[in-house]
Amino acid sequence: MSFALRLAGQPDISLITRWEDPSPANQRDVLENLRIKRDLGVPAEQILREAGY
């Protein structure tokens, strides 16, 4: 991105990227995500693997 700013004539601008943690916040969120995947047709073997079994 800094390269693009230099090309645009703005070399002195500083950017900071702040990423939110994309992982589920708690066990309920994890299980809900796994249920949604199951409903969408993800194989049980893959769901169990993602659940740590």
C-alpha positions, 0 to 999 in steps of 0.5 A: 500500500505504501508503494501505491501512496508513493505513486499517488504523490503521498509518500508521507502518509503512514497506514496501520492495519488492525485485524480483528481475531476471526476465530470464534469467541467461545465454544458455542460459536465454534459448535454453531459454525460446525453445525452450519457447515454440516447443514451446508453438506460438509462431510462429517469426517471434516467437521469432526477433524475441525472439532479436534476429534 
